[in-house]
Amino acid sequence: MPAVRDGALRARDGAGLRHDQVVMARSAPLALAAVLGSNDLMLCSRAQAESWGLRWRALADPALERVSVLIGDAEAVHALDHADIGQSIAAALGAAEPGA
């Protein structure tokens, strides 16, 4: 998964680790074999770890935030009722009922 791989590689580079200290296996079975035959660690989902009989713990506890941007010209922005903008956006995204 590119998002996980890229994050792991950025963390490796940011920590000043050598390129051979954080590597990506070509497949899950190859990664599992490497981990079982060494003291290495494996980045995987909880479900994968459970299915392979490995102990699992979260790598981090990220705080995720969904962000939206409202774009318009000055006339359109001025015409909006600013008190209802947040509620209208939340309703449009399915986070709240319209007019609630």
Biopython code that builds the backbone (N, CA, C, O; Angstrom):
import numpy as np
from Bio.PDB.StructureBuilder import StructureBuilder

atoms = [
    (1, "MET", "N", (0.851, -1.168, 0.000)),
    (1, "MET", "CA", (0.000, 0.000, 0.000)),
    (1, "MET", "C", (0.899, 1.234, 0.000)),
    (1, "MET", "O", (1.661, 1.434, 0.946)),
    (2, "PRO", "N", (0.827, 2.059, -1.033)),
    (2, "PRO", "CA", (1.728, 3.205, -1.156)),
    (2, "PRO", "C", (1.684, 4.177, 0.024)),
    (2, "PRO", "O", (2.729, 4.686, 0.430)),
    (3, "ALA", "N", (0.515, 4.445, 0.577)),
    (3, "ALA", "CA", (0.439, 5.415, 1.677)),
    (3, "ALA", "C", (1.218, 4.932, 2.895)),
    (3, "ALA", "O", (1.905, 5.719, 3.546)),
    (4, "VAL", "N", (1.115, 3.646, 3.203)),
    (4, "VAL", "CA", (1.849, 3.088, 4.339)),
    (4, "VAL", "C", (3.335, 3.036, 4.022)),
    (4, "VAL", "O", (4.168, 3.428, 4.839)),
    (5, "ARG", "N", (3.659, 2.549, 2.830)),
    (5, "ARG", "CA", (5.063, 2.445, 2.414)),
    (5, "ARG", "C", (5.740, 3.807, 2.438)),
    (5, "ARG", "O", (6.822, 3.958, 3.004)),
    (6, "ASP", "N", (5.102, 4.797, 1.824)),
    (6, "ASP", "CA", (5.704, 6.127, 1.743)),
    (6, "ASP", "C", (5.895, 6.739, 3.127)),
    (6, "ASP", "O", (6.918, 7.371, 3.391)),
    (7, "GLY", "N", (4.919, 6.555, 4.007)),
    (7, "GLY", "CA", (5.044, 7.074, 5.370)),
    (7, "GLY", "C", (6.186, 6.411, 6.126)),
    (7, "GLY", "O", (6.935, 7.078, 6.840)),
    (8, "ALA", "N", (6.318, 5.104, 5.967)),
    (8, "ALA", "CA", (7.399, 4.374, 6.635)),
    (8, "ALA", "C", (8.758, 4.825, 6.106)),
    (8, "ALA", "O", (9.704, 4.986, 6.877)),
    (9, "LEU", "N", (8.854, 5.024, 4.814)),
    (9, "LEU", "CA", (10.125, 5.456, 4.229)),
    (9, "LEU", "C", (10.464, 6.890, 4.628)),
    (9, "LEU", "O", (11.632, 7.205, 4.861)),
    (10, "ARG", "N", (9.462, 7.760, 4.710)),
    (10, "ARG", "CA", (9.716, 9.137, 5.175)),
    (10, "ARG", "C", (10.183, 9.124, 6.625)),
    (10, "ARG", "O", (11.096, 9.864, 6.991)),
    (11, "ALA", "N", (9.560, 8.284, 7.452)),
    (11, "ALA", "CA", (9.971, 8.184, 8.855)),
    (11, "ALA", "C", (11.401, 7.654, 8.952)),
    (11, "ALA", "O", (12.193, 8.138, 9.761)),
    (12, "ARG", "N", (11.727, 6.663, 8.129)),
    (12, "ARG", "CA", (13.091, 6.120, 8.106)),
    (12, "ARG", "C", (14.085, 7.215, 7.764)),
    (12, "ARG", "O", (15.087, 7.399, 8.455)),
    (13, "ASP", "N", (13.796, 7.943, 6.686)),
    (13, "ASP", "CA", (14.706, 8.990, 6.239)),
    (13, "ASP", "C", (14.796, 10.126, 7.258)),
    (13, "ASP", "O", (15.874, 10.670, 7.498)),
    (14, "GLY", "N", (13.665, 10.477, 7.851)),
    (14, "GLY", "CA", (13.648, 11.545, 8.847)),
    (14, "GLY", "C", (14.420, 11.191, 10.106)),
    (14, "GLY", "O", (14.965, 12.070, 10.775)),
    (15, "ALA", "N", (14.468, 9.896, 10.431)),
    (15, "ALA", "CA", (15.189, 9.444, 11.619)),
    (15, "ALA", "C", (16.660, 9.182, 11.327)),
    (15, "ALA", "O", (17.432, 8.869, 12.234)),
    (16, "GLY", "N", (17.050, 9.311, 10.056)),
    (16, "GLY", "CA", (18.444, 9.089, 9.697)),
    (16, "GLY", "C", (18.853, 7.631, 9.654)),
    (16, "GLY", "O", (20.037, 7.315, 9.780)),
    (17, "LEU", "N", (17.888, 6.736, 9.478)),
    (17, "LEU", "CA", (18.223, 5.312, 9.395)),
    (17, "LEU", "C", (18.773, 4.980, 8.017)),
    (17, "LEU", "O", (18.489, 5.663, 7.033)),
    (18, "ARG", "N", (19.569, 3.913, 7.969)),
    (18, "ARG", "CA", (20.072, 3.443, 6.678)),
    (18, "ARG", "C", (18.930, 2.845, 5.881)),
    (18, "ARG", "O", (17.930, 2.409, 6.451)),
    (19, "HIS", "N", (19.073, 2.824, 4.573)),
    (19, "HIS", "CA", (18.023, 2.292, 3.699)),
    (19, "HIS", "C", (17.752, 0.810, 3.964)),
    (19, "HIS", "O", (16.634, 0.346, 3.739)),
    (20, "ASP", "N", (18.740, 0.067, 4.433)),
    (20, "ASP", "CA", (18.515, -1.356, 4.701)),
    (20, "ASP", "C", (17.900, -1.612, 6.077)),
    (20, "ASP", "O", (17.671, -2.766, 6.440)),
    (21, "GLN", "N", (17.628, -0.556, 6.848)),
    (21, "GLN", "CA", (17.022, -0.738, 8.156)),
    (21, "GLN", "C", (15.498, -0.743, 8.110)),
    (21, "GLN", "O", (14.854, -1.237, 9.035)),
    (22, "VAL", "N", (14.927, -0.210, 7.067)),
    (22, "VAL", "CA", (13.481, -0.280, 6.836)),
    (22, "VAL", "C", (13.309, -0.651, 5.369)),
    (22, "VAL", "O", (13.565, 0.157, 4.477)),
    (23, "VAL", "N", (12.876, -1.874, 5.136)),
    (23, "VAL", "CA", (12.742, -2.356, 3.761)),
    (23, "VAL", "C", (11.335, -2.881, 3.538)),
    (23, "VAL", "O", (10.642, -3.258, 4.483)),
    (24, "MET", "N", (10.929, -2.902, 2.301)),
    (24, "MET", "CA", (9.620, -3.408, 1.920)),
    (24, "MET", "C", (9.800, -4.786, 1.277)),
    (24, "MET", "O", (10.577, -4.944, 0.335)),
    (25, "ALA", "N", (9.087, -5.759, 1.787)),
    (25, "ALA", "CA", (9.122, -7.096, 1.201)),
    (25, "ALA", "C", (8.292, -7.102, -0.075)),
    (25, "ALA", "O", (7.369, -6.303, -0.231)),
    (26, "ARG", "N", (8.625, -8.000, -0.972)),
    (26, "ARG", "CA", (7.878, -8.091, -2.225)),
    (26, "ARG", "C", (6.515, -8.739, -2.028)),
    (26, "ARG", "O", (5.637, -8.597, -2.879)),
    (27, "SER", "N", (6.326, -9.450, -0.918)),
    (27, "SER", "CA", (5.031, -10.084, -0.655)),
    (27, "SER", "C", (4.877, -10.297, 0.847)),
    (27, "SER", "O", (5.858, -10.275, 1.590)),
    (28, "ALA", "N", (3.647, -10.503, 1.281)),
    (28, "ALA", "CA", (3.385, -10.761, 2.699)),
    (28, "ALA", "C", (4.062, -12.047, 3.170)),
    (28, "ALA", "O", (4.646, -12.046, 4.254)),
    (29, "PRO", "N", (4.013, -13.154, 2.404)),
    (29, "PRO", "CA", (4.708, -14.369, 2.865)),
    (29, "PRO", "C", (6.220, -14.154, 3.029)),
    (29, "PRO", "O", (6.813, -14.690, 3.965)),
    (30, "LEU", "N", (6.845, -13.386, 2.143)),
    (30, "LEU", "CA", (8.276, -13.111, 2.288)),
    (30, "LEU", "C", (8.550, -12.275, 3.536)),
    (30, "LEU", "O", (9.523, -12.521, 4.248)),
    (31, "ALA", "N", (7.699, -11.292, 3.800)),
    (31, "ALA", "CA", (7.850, -10.471, 4.999)),
    (31, "ALA", "C", (7.678, -11.320, 6.251)),
    (31, "ALA", "O", (8.447, -11.191, 7.204)),
    (32, "LEU", "N", (6.683, -12.179, 6.248)),
    (32, "LEU", "CA", (6.436, -13.049, 7.392)),
    (32, "LEU", "C", (7.617, -13.977, 7.637)),
    (32, "LEU", "O", (8.029, -14.160, 8.783)),
    (33, "ALA", "N", (8.164, -14.560, 6.591)),
    (33, "ALA", "CA", (9.325, -15.448, 6.737)),
    (33, "ALA", "C", (10.515, -14.687, 7.320)),
    (33, "ALA", "O", (11.231, -15.214, 8.171)),
    (34, "ALA", "N", (10.727, -13.457, 6.869)),
    (34, "ALA", "CA", (11.838, -12.659, 7.385)),
    (34, "ALA", "C", (11.656, -12.350, 8.866)),
    (34, "ALA", "O", (12.618, -12.396, 9.633)),
    (35, "VAL", "N", (10.440, -12.038, 9.269)),
    (35, "VAL", "CA", (10.154, -11.699, 10.664)),
    (35, "VAL", "C", (10.297, -12.929, 11.559)),
    (35, "VAL", "O", (10.875, -12.841, 12.642)),
    (36, "LEU", "N", (9.778, -14.067, 11.118)),
    (36, "LEU", "CA", (9.836, -15.275, 11.945)),
    (36, "LEU", "C", (11.261, -15.799, 12.100)),
    (36, "LEU", "O", (11.563, -16.495, 13.070)),
    (37, "GLY", "N", (12.136, -15.471, 11.154)),
    (37, "GLY", "CA", (13.512, -15.951, 11.210)),
    (37, "GLY", "C", (14.494, -14.943, 11.766)),
    (37, "GLY", "O", (15.703, -15.121, 11.614)),
    (38, "SER", "N", (14.007, -13.878, 12.411)),
    (38, "SER", "CA", (14.913, -12.828, 12.904)),
    (38, "SER", "C", (14.253, -12.056, 14.034)),
    (38, "SER", "O", (13.183, -12.422, 14.521)),
    (39, "ASN", "N", (14.905, -10.996, 14.433)),
    (39, "ASN", "CA", (14.332, -10.077, 15.424)),
    (39, "ASN", "C", (13.679, -8.877, 14.762)),
    (39, "ASN", "O", (13.379, -7.885, 15.427)),
    (40, "ASP", "N", (13.455, -8.961, 13.454)),
    (40, "ASP", "CA", (12.848, -7.855, 12.720)),
    (40, "ASP", "C", (11.381, -7.693, 13.098)),
    (40, "ASP", "O", (10.766, -8.592, 13.671)),
    (41, "LEU", "N", (10.847, -6.552, 12.770)),
    (41, "LEU", "CA", (9.433, -6.245, 12.985)),
    (41, "LEU", "C", (8.737, -6.147, 11.637)),
    (41, "LEU", "O", (9.374, -5.933, 10.606)),
    (42, "MET", "N", (7.418, -6.306, 11.662)),
    (42, "MET", "CA", (6.632, -6.264, 10.428)),
    (42, "MET", "C", (5.477, -5.299, 10.611)),
    (42, "MET", "O", (4.780, -5.337, 11.625)),
    (43, "LEU", "N", (5.280, -4.446, 9.639)),
    (43, "LEU", "CA", (4.152, -3.515, 9.643)),
    (43, "LEU", "C", (3.009, -4.186, 8.895)),
    (43, "LEU", "O", (3.109, -4.439, 7.695)),
    (44, "CYS", "N", (1.915, -4.476, 9.611)),
    (44, "CYS", "CA", (0.773, -5.157, 9.005)),
    (44, "CYS", "C", (-0.488, -4.786, 9.769)),
    (44, "CYS", "O", (-0.425, -4.131, 10.810)),
    (45, "SER", "N", (-1.616, -5.202, 9.254)),
    (45, "SER", "CA", (-2.884, -4.932, 9.935)),
    (45, "SER", "C", (-3.060, -5.881, 11.116)),
    (45, "SER", "O", (-2.393, -6.912, 11.209)),
    (46, "ARG", "N", (-3.958, -5.517, 12.005)),
    (46, "ARG", "CA", (-4.268, -6.373, 13.149)),
    (46, "ARG", "C", (-4.790, -7.732, 12.668)),
    (46, "ARG", "O", (-4.422, -8.773, 13.211)),
    (47, "ALA", "N", (-5.645, -7.709, 11.649)),
    (47, "ALA", "CA", (-6.207, -8.964, 11.125)),
    (47, "ALA", "C", (-5.107, -9.873, 10.570)),
    (47, "ALA", "O", (-5.127, -11.083, 10.798)),
    (48, "GLN", "N", (-4.147, -9.291, 9.843)),
    (48, "GLN", "CA", (-3.041, -10.100, 9.332)),
    (48, "GLN", "C", (-2.237, -10.700, 10.481)),
    (48, "GLN", "O", (-1.929, -11.891, 10.462)),
    (49, "ALA", "N", (-1.901, -9.900, 11.464)),
    (49, "ALA", "CA", (-1.123, -10.392, 12.601)),
    (49, "ALA", "C", (-1.850, -11.528, 13.307)),
    (49, "ALA", "O", (-1.237, -12.541, 13.643)),
    (50, "GLU", "N", (-3.141, -11.372, 13.534)),
    (50, "GLU", "CA", (-3.916, -12.419, 14.196)),
    (50, "GLU", "C", (-3.943, -13.696, 13.367)),
    (50, "GLU", "O", (-3.821, -14.794, 13.911)),
    (51, "SER", "N", (-4.102, -13.557, 12.051)),
    (51, "SER", "CA", (-4.166, -14.753, 11.211)),
    (51, "SER", "C", (-2.827, -15.490, 11.160)),
    (51, "SER", "O", (-2.798, -16.695, 10.909)),
    (52, "TRP", "N", (-1.715, -14.782, 11.396)),
    (52, "TRP", "CA", (-0.394, -15.394, 11.371)),
    (52, "TRP", "C", (0.111, -15.752, 12.767)),
    (52, "TRP", "O", (1.221, -16.265, 12.912)),
    (53, "GLY", "N", (-0.697, -15.485, 13.791)),
    (53, "GLY", "CA", (-0.297, -15.815, 15.161)),
    (53, "GLY", "C", (0.753, -14.876, 15.726)),
    (53, "GLY", "O", (1.526, -15.268, 16.601)),
    (54, "LEU", "N", (0.793, -13.650, 15.243)),
    (54, "LEU", "CA", (1.758, -12.664, 15.727)),
    (54, "LEU", "C", (1.106, -11.730, 16.739)),
    (54, "LEU", "O", (-0.101, -11.494, 16.688)),
    (55, "ARG", "N", (1.901, -11.206, 17.650)),
    (55, "ARG", "CA", (1.409, -10.147, 18.538)),
    (55, "ARG", "C", (1.322, -8.876, 17.717)),
    (55, "ARG", "O", (2.148, -8.648, 16.833)),
    (56, "TRP", "N", (0.326, -8.044, 18.002)),
    (56, "TRP", "CA", (0.125, -6.816, 17.239)),
    (56, "TRP", "C", (-0.079, -5.662, 18.189)),
    (56, "TRP", "O", (-0.696, -5.817, 19.243)),
    (57, "ARG", "N", (0.428, -4.524, 17.827)),
    (57, "ARG", "CA", (0.075, -3.289, 18.539)),
    (57, "ARG", "C", (0.141, -2.142, 17.548)),
    (57, "ARG", "O", (0.868, -2.190, 16.555)),
    (58, "ALA", "N", (-0.620, -1.131, 17.837)),
    (58, "ALA", "CA", (-0.701, 0.023, 16.938)),
    (58, "ALA", "C", (0.652, 0.723, 16.874)),
    (58, "ALA", "O", (1.336, 0.879, 17.885)),
    (59, "LEU", "N", (1.014, 1.131, 15.693)),
    (59, "LEU", "CA", (2.264, 1.848, 15.499)),
    (59, "LEU", "C", (2.148, 3.271, 16.029)),
    (59, "LEU", "O", (3.101, 3.816, 16.587)),
    (60, "ALA", "N", (0.994, 3.855, 15.853)),
    (60, "ALA", "CA", (0.761, 5.228, 16.299)),
    (60, "ALA", "C", (-0.738, 5.422, 16.475)),
    (60, "ALA", "O", (-1.540, 4.585, 16.060)),
    (61, "ASP", "N", (-1.095, 6.516, 17.083)),
    (61, "ASP", "CA", (-2.502, 6.853, 17.266)),
    (61, "ASP", "C", (-2.760, 8.169, 16.543)),
    (61, "ASP", "O", (-2.835, 9.229, 17.164)),
    (62, "PRO", "N", (-2.896, 8.084, 15.214)),
    (62, "PRO", "CA", (-3.029, 9.336, 14.458)),
    (62, "PRO", "C", (-4.371, 10.019, 14.696)),
    (62, "PRO", "O", (-5.403, 9.365, 14.849)),
    (63, "ALA", "N", (-4.334, 11.317, 14.723)),
    (63, "ALA", "CA", (-5.557, 12.108, 14.800)),
    (63, "ALA", "C", (-5.915, 12.505, 13.369)),
    (63, "ALA", "O", (-5.180, 13.254, 12.726)),
    (64, "LEU", "N", (-7.016, 12.013, 12.885)),
    (64, "LEU", "CA", (-7.438, 12.320, 11.529)),
    (64, "LEU", "C", (-8.469, 13.422, 11.553)),
    (64, "LEU", "O", (-9.279, 13.516, 12.475)),
    (65, "GLU", "N", (-8.431, 14.248, 10.540)),
    (65, "GLU", "CA", (-9.357, 15.372, 10.462)),
    (65, "GLU", "C", (-9.820, 15.516, 9.021)),
    (65, "GLU", "O", (-9.011, 15.507, 8.093)),
    (66, "ARG", "N", (-11.109, 15.647, 8.845)),
    (66, "ARG", "CA", (-11.663, 15.871, 7.517)),
    (66, "ARG", "C", (-11.813, 17.370, 7.317)),
    (66, "ARG", "O", (-12.415, 18.052, 8.146)),
    (67, "VAL", "N", (-11.277, 17.877, 6.236)),
    (67, "VAL", "CA", (-11.260, 19.308, 5.989)),
    (67, "VAL", "C", (-11.927, 19.599, 4.656)),
    (67, "VAL", "O", (-11.719, 18.883, 3.677)),
    (68, "SER", "N", (-12.719, 20.641, 4.624)),
    (68, "SER", "CA", (-13.351, 21.094, 3.387)),
    (68, "SER", "C", (-13.002, 22.557, 3.173)),
    (68, "SER", "O", (-12.764, 23.298, 4.127)),
    (69, "VAL", "N", (-12.974, 22.960, 1.921)),
    (69, "VAL", "CA", (-12.672, 24.343, 1.583)),
    (69, "VAL", "C", (-13.832, 24.897, 0.772)),
    (69, "VAL", "O", (-14.306, 24.262, -0.169)),
    (70, "LEU", "N", (-14.279, 26.077, 1.144)),
    (70, "LEU", "CA", (-15.351, 26.759, 0.434)),
    (70, "LEU", "C", (-14.720, 27.820, -0.453)),
    (70, "LEU", "O", (-14.012, 28.703, 0.032)),
    (71, "ILE", "N", (-14.977, 27.732, -1.753)),
    (71, "ILE", "CA", (-14.370, 28.656, -2.706)),
    (71, "ILE", "C", (-15.475, 29.403, -3.445)),
    (71, "ILE", "O", (-16.466, 28.804, -3.865)),
    (72, "GLY", "N", (-15.303, 30.689, -3.598)),
    (72, "GLY", "CA", (-16.261, 31.489, -4.355)),
    (72, "GLY", "C", (-15.707, 32.882, -4.551)),
    (72, "GLY", "O", (-14.711, 33.261, -3.934)),
    (73, "ASP", "N", (-16.351, 33.633, -5.404)),
    (73, "ASP", "CA", (-15.904, 35.007, -5.587)),
    (73, "ASP", "C", (-16.421, 35.857, -4.423)),
    (73, "ASP", "O", (-17.241, 35.398, -3.628)),
    (74, "ALA", "N", (-15.944, 37.079, -4.332)),
    (74, "ALA", "CA", (-16.283, 37.945, -3.202)),
    (74, "ALA", "C", (-17.789, 38.157, -3.077)),
    (74, "ALA", "O", (-18.312, 38.192, -1.964)),
    (75, "GLU", "N", (-18.488, 38.296, -4.187)),
    (75, "GLU", "CA", (-19.936, 38.524, -4.152)),
    (75, "GLU", "C", (-20.661, 37.299, -3.582)),
    (75, "GLU", "O", (-21.565, 37.444, -2.760)),
    (76, "ALA", "N", (-20.272, 36.103, -4.013)),
    (76, "ALA", "CA", (-20.912, 34.877, -3.531)),
    (76, "ALA", "C", (-20.645, 34.671, -2.046)),
    (76, "ALA", "O", (-21.544, 34.297, -1.292)),
    (77, "VAL", "N", (-19.414, 34.914, -1.634)),
    (77, "VAL", "CA", (-19.071, 34.741, -0.217)),
    (77, "VAL", "C", (-19.838, 35.737, 0.632)),
    (77, "VAL", "O", (-20.325, 35.381, 1.705)),
    (78, "HIS", "N", (-19.957, 36.975, 0.177)),
    (78, "HIS", "CA", (-20.674, 38.006, 0.932)),
    (78, "HIS", "C", (-22.155, 37.650, 1.060)),
    (78, "HIS", "O", (-22.780, 37.985, 2.066)),
    (79, "ALA", "N", (-22.721, 36.983, 0.068)),
    (79, "ALA", "CA", (-24.141, 36.653, 0.068)),
    (79, "ALA", "C", (-24.480, 35.516, 1.033)),
    (79, "ALA", "O", (-25.646, 35.326, 1.377)),
    (80, "LEU", "N", (-23.485, 34.769, 1.464)),
    (80, "LEU", "CA", (-23.749, 33.631, 2.357)),
    (80, "LEU", "C", (-24.096, 34.111, 3.754)),
    (80, "LEU", "O", (-23.572, 35.120, 4.226)),
    (81, "ASP", "N", (-24.976, 33.386, 4.401)),
    (81, "ASP", "CA", (-25.282, 33.632, 5.804)),
    (81, "ASP", "C", (-24.227, 32.872, 6.596)),
    (81, "ASP", "O", (-24.335, 31.654, 6.745)),
    (82, "HIS", "N", (-23.216, 33.555, 7.104)),
    (82, "HIS", "CA", (-22.057, 32.920, 7.732)),
    (82, "HIS", "C", (-22.430, 32.020, 8.916)),
    (82, "HIS", "O", (-21.700, 31.071, 9.205)),
    (83, "ALA", "N", (-23.514, 32.281, 9.589)),
    (83, "ALA", "CA", (-23.915, 31.445, 10.718)),
    (83, "ALA", "C", (-24.311, 30.043, 10.272)),
    (83, "ALA", "O", (-24.206, 29.100, 11.056)),
    (84, "ASP", "N", (-24.763, 29.886, 9.031)),
    (84, "ASP", "CA", (-25.230, 28.590, 8.551)),
    (84, "ASP", "C", (-24.198, 27.828, 7.716)),
    (84, "ASP", "O", (-24.466, 26.702, 7.297)),
    (85, "ILE", "N", (-23.027, 28.417, 7.468)),
    (85, "ILE", "CA", (-22.052, 27.783, 6.588)),
    (85, "ILE", "C", (-21.605, 26.428, 7.129)),
    (85, "ILE", "O", (-21.648, 25.430, 6.409)),
    (86, "GLY", "N", (-21.181, 26.385, 8.374)),
    (86, "GLY", "CA", (-20.688, 25.134, 8.952)),
    (86, "GLY", "C", (-21.740, 24.043, 8.937)),
    (86, "GLY", "O", (-21.446, 22.897, 8.598)),
    (87, "GLN", "N", (-22.952, 24.388, 9.300)),
    (87, "GLN", "CA", (-24.050, 23.424, 9.326)),
    (87, "GLN", "C", (-24.393, 22.958, 7.913)),
    (87, "GLN", "O", (-24.671, 21.779, 7.693)),
    (88, "SER", "N", (-24.374, 23.881, 6.962)),
    (88, "SER", "CA", (-24.672, 23.511, 5.569)),
    (88, "SER", "C", (-23.608, 22.575, 4.996)),
    (88, "SER", "O", (-23.928, 21.612, 4.299)),
    (89, "ILE", "N", (-22.348, 22.864, 5.293)),
    (89, "ILE", "CA", (-21.269, 21.984, 4.819)),
    (89, "ILE", "C", (-21.396, 20.610, 5.455)),
    (89, "ILE", "O", (-21.265, 19.598, 4.766)),
    (90, "ALA", "N", (-21.649, 20.557, 6.758)),
    (90, "ALA", "CA", (-21.795, 19.283, 7.455)),
    (90, "ALA", "C", (-22.951, 18.484, 6.854)),
    (90, "ALA", "O", (-22.833, 17.273, 6.669)),
    (91, "ALA", "N", (-24.059, 19.145, 6.550)),
    (91, "ALA", "CA", (-25.199, 18.447, 5.943)),
    (91, "ALA", "C", (-24.845, 17.938, 4.550)),
    (91, "ALA", "O", (-25.206, 16.820, 4.182)),
    (92, "ALA", "N", (-24.140, 18.757, 3.782)),
    (92, "ALA", "CA", (-23.757, 18.351, 2.416)),
    (92, "ALA", "C", (-22.819, 17.138, 2.439)),
    (92, "ALA", "O", (-22.828, 16.321, 1.518)),
    (93, "LEU", "N", (-22.019, 17.032, 3.490)),
    (93, "LEU", "CA", (-21.085, 15.903, 3.614)),
    (93, "LEU", "C", (-21.698, 14.709, 4.316)),
    (93, "LEU", "O", (-21.050, 13.676, 4.483)),
    (94, "GLY", "N", (-22.956, 14.852, 4.730)),
    (94, "GLY", "CA", (-23.637, 13.744, 5.389)),
    (94, "GLY", "C", (-23.376, 13.638, 6.880)),
    (94, "GLY", "O", (-23.723, 12.629, 7.494)),
    (95, "ALA", "N", (-22.769, 14.663, 7.477)),
    (95, "ALA", "CA", (-22.452, 14.614, 8.899)),
    (95, "ALA", "C", (-23.574, 15.133, 9.774)),
    (95, "ALA", "O", (-23.548, 14.936, 10.989)),
    (96, "ALA", "N", (-24.556, 15.790, 9.185)),
    (96, "ALA", "CA", (-25.678, 16.344, 9.950)),
    (96, "ALA", "C", (-26.882, 16.441, 9.046)),
    (96, "ALA", "O", (-26.763, 16.496, 7.822)),
    (97, "GLU", "N", (-28.021, 16.462, 9.658)),
    (97, "GLU", "CA", (-29.260, 16.631, 8.890)),
    (97, "GLU", "C", (-29.429, 18.107, 8.531)),
    (97, "GLU", "O", (-29.125, 18.973, 9.351)),
    (98, "PRO", "N", (-29.908, 18.408, 7.324)),
    (98, "PRO", "CA", (-30.147, 19.810, 6.952)),
    (98, "PRO", "C", (-31.096, 20.461, 7.943)),
    (98, "PRO", "O", (-32.136, 19.896, 8.282)),
    (99, "GLY", "N", (-30.733, 21.664, 8.411)),
    (99, "GLY", "CA", (-31.575, 22.427, 9.321)),
    (99, "GLY", "C", (-31.542, 21.934, 10.753)),
    (99, "GLY", "O", (-32.267, 22.449, 11.604)),
    (100, "ALA", "N", (-30.696, 20.928, 11.035)),
    (100, "ALA", "CA", (-30.632, 20.392, 12.416)),
    (100, "ALA", "C", (-29.771, 21.266, 13.295)),
    (100, "ALA", "O", (-29.603, 20.975, 14.479)),
]
sb = StructureBuilder()
sb.init_structure("model")
sb.init_model(0)
sb.init_chain("A")
sb.init_seg("    ")
for serial, (resi, resn, name, xyz) in enumerate(atoms, 1):
    if name == "N":
        sb.init_residue(resn, " ", resi, " ")
    sb.init_atom(name, np.array(xyz, "f"), 0.0, 1.0, " ", f" {name:<3s}", serial, name[0])
structure = sb.get_structure()
